[in-house]
């Protein structure tokens, strides 16, 4: 009985050490929890996979969305999804103003796809606030493109349609 | 011919074809490297840093260069940069030169971050031209290691274990 208790205590101690080491590694490299309103706050039903968007873009007669890049203008200039527009960085007040101005004249049922691709999805500071703004403005058909790593890896390298320039 | 021998006679050519297919596939993979810049001369560039000083990549020949593309909106970059400050201090005397390239749209943001993180290495503003030169900077963080001869030896895209970068960095510093 006593031996059993010692074994349990020992296991707990080992687990605690492993957990502490794991936390230390995370703290050392700073890969902490994403900030509020990061991409993680976007409901899964509103997330669009790259292959789905590409299929939509290729399909004839399909209801094409308005595609807005809400990240870095410099990254947009290097490569952006064909037909998409730059609409301001979602992480900055100025960027959100630009986005608001762009969508202001549109019907609230407009099909809009937001994307960024600046950084890994959980670190993206732009798509969360941009999505929230459109939702708060009453847009009901907004999707956010899921780019797990970045635009280069998850869109350009897959050979999906790209354009360059501002 | 026994049944066993017949079976071997039938399967041997099939195995050969399979082996050839595997070799061909492996060959095809090595023929198209994922990182076209690695192993090649680092593209030259000259910029002014945020203090107005000239940053000329060729002038760092003989040093190991850690070229870091970053931006103020990149959370992972802000984790890496204090470590790069530490490495510049620690490995600088052994020949390390860290160069930061901000991919921010607004230099004022980069200036503020440079001051906040007390970066002890030059930071210049990037643009799409420089991005294209380095194969397209389409996601951050992005770090290149360039050896003393100006050859790109490694590329790290996205969140990378900093110990992996440090290990490779130390190996390059140990080279003549």
Interface residues (C-beta under 8 A of the other chain):
Chain A: X28 X29 X30 X31 X34 X35 X71 X72 X73 X74 X75 X77 X78 X79 X89 X91 X92 X117 X118 X119 X120 X123 X125 X126 X149 X150 X151 X152 X153 X156 X164
Chain B: X71 X73 X74 X75 X76 X78 X79 X103 X104 X105 X126 X127 X128 X131 X132 X136 X137 X138 X139 X140 X141 X157 X158 X159 X161 X162
